[in-house]
Amino acid sequence: MSVESYADDERAVVERVLRERRTVHDFRPEAVPESLVERALELARWAPNHHRTEPWRFYLLGPRARAAIAELNAGLVAARQGERAAEIKLKRWQAVPGWLVMTSSASVDALREQEDYAACCCAAQNFMLALWSAGVGVKWTTGAVVREAGFADIVGLDPLAERVVGLFWYGWPAGPLTEQQRRPLDACLVRRA
C-alpha cells in the first residue's frame, strides 16, 4: 500500500488520534481487557528500528509486582518528602489499573544503544496511540523508581542486558481531559538552503 492510497477519511482519523492523545493521570478502576493491550503491543512492534534490531521487551505487571513497585516508590517519597506524602503517593499508585514496563536492549556500542532507545520511544508512541484510539489513556513515567536496583528485581529484568525505557500506566480515563496547545510550527521549524 502506498501513502498516496490513503483516503482522506483515513488520514483524518490518524491526524485526530495524533492531535487528541493526552497523558492521563487519573483512571477509572476497571481493568482494560488484556486482548486490547496485546493488540496495542502488537502495533508497538511496528515502530521503525535501525537494522531491524527490534530492541524492545514488554513486561505486563500483575498485582504483586504493581504492589511491590508502589511500596518501593513510597519508600523513596518518604525519604524525600515525609510519610504523609508517601501515603498519598502509595494510594494513588495502588489505584492505577494497568502497568507495563518497556525496556530496550543494552549494547556495548553507544550509538547502537542510542538508536535502539530511540526505536523504543517510537514503539512507546505506537503503544500509546493504539490504546488512545480505543479510548484508553496512558501515562509514561521515567521517575526515580525505575532506576532503583529493587525495581529490576521486582520486574524480573536484567539491568546489564536491558535499559528501562519507562513505566506505563494505562486505563480508562476518569474525568475530562484538558485541551492542549502547541507552539506554532514556525517556532520550531528551521529552513536552510
N, C-alpha and C positions, 0 to 999 in steps of 0.2 A: 504494500500500500504506500502510495506516495503522499507527501504532505499536501500536495495540491488536491488530492481526492477527498480531503476532509470537507464535509458540508459546513455551511455557515452555522447551523444549529449545533453541530458537534464542537466547533471552535468556541462558540458562545458558552457551552457548558464547561469546557476546560478553563476558559477565562474567568468564569464566575467562581469556580472552585478555587482557583489561584488567588483571586482578589478577596474572597469572603472567608477563607480559612483564618481562624483565630486560635491563639493559645487559650486553653480552657484551664481555669484554676479550681473550679468547683464542679463536682459531678453528682449526678443522682446516684443513689446506692445500688441500683440494679446492674448486674453484670452485662457486658457486651457478649453476645454469642461468640464462642471460640472460632466458629467457622468464618465469621466476619473478620476477625483478627487475622486468621490464617490467610484469608483472601488478600488482605492488605499487605501481609508479609510476602505473599507470592508476587504482588506488584512491586514491592520494595526491591526485590531481587533483580528487577529490570533496569536498575539505575546504571548510568554509564560508569564503567570502571576500566582504567588503563590496563591494557594487556589481558583483559577479562580475568582478573585475579579473583573476583567475587570474594572480597575480603571480610564480608560481614558474617556475624553469627548473632542469632537472636535467642534470648533466654526469656521465656514466658514464666513469670514468677507466681507461685501458688501462695496460699495463706501463710504458711510457716516462714517462707523466705521474705514475704512482704512484712510480716510482723517483726522479724529479726532486723531487717533494714530500718524500719521505723524506730525500733528501740536503739539501734546504733546511732541513728541521726539524732534522736532525743538526747543521747549522751553528749554528742557534740554541741548541741544547742545549749544544754545545761551548763557546760563548761564555759561557754562564751557569754550567755545571756541569763543564766539562772534557771532554777527549777520550774518556775511558773511558765516561762516562755517554752521550755521543753515539753511541759504537759500540753500546752496549746498545740504545738507542732506535732506531737505524737498523736493527738486526737485527730488532727486534720489529715495526717498521713494514713492513719488507720481507716479513714473513710474513703480513700481512693479505691475504686473497684477493680481497675486493671493496671497491671505493672509489666513492663517489658524492659530488658536491658539489651542494648546493642553494643557489640564490640567490633573492633577492626583488627585484622591480623597484624602482629608486630613484625618488624623487619630490621635486620642489621643495616639495611640500605635506607638512609634517611629520606631520600627522595621517594623511594617506593612506599615507605610508611606514610609520607605526606599524601601521596596520590591515593593510597588505599583509604586513608582517613577521609579525604575529600569525596571519594566514591561512597563511603558510608553515610556522609552527610546528605548526598543525593538520595541514597536509599531511605534515609530518615524522612526526607521531604516526600518521597513517594508514599511511604507508610502513612504519614500524617494526612496527605491529600486523599488517599484512598479511603481512610476512615472518615474524613470530613465529608466526602461525597455521600457517605451512608448516614450522616448525621451524628457521628461520633467525634468528640473533641479529644485533643491530646495536649499534654504539656511535656516538653522536652527539657530535662534538667541535667545540669552538669555540676551540681553542688558538691560541697566538700565530702559528703558521704561516699561518693563513688571513688574517691581517692584513698579511702581508709582501707588498711590491709584486711580488716574483717569483712569488708564488702565483697571482695573477691572470694573469700571462703564461703560466705552465705550463698552467693550466686553459683559457685562451683566453676569459676573461670580461672584460667591460668594467667596471672598477671605478667609472666615472662613471654607468653605466646600471643597475648591479645591485649588490646588497649580499649578501655571503656569509651565509647562514643557518647553514651548518655543513658539516663534512666528516663523512660517514657511512661507517663501516667495516661490512661485513657478511660473514657466512659461517656455516658450521655450527659451533655451539658445541663447544669442546674441553673436556670435563670437566663435572662437575656444577656447577649454578648455586646460588648462595646464596639462602636464604629471605629474604624481606624483610618488614618490618613497617611500618605507617603509624600515625601518631598517630590516636587515636580521632576520629571526626567532630566530637564535641563540642569538641575542642581547636581546631578551625578554623572552626566554624560560628557565625555571629553572627546572631541573630534580632532584628529591630527591628519594633516595632508601627507 
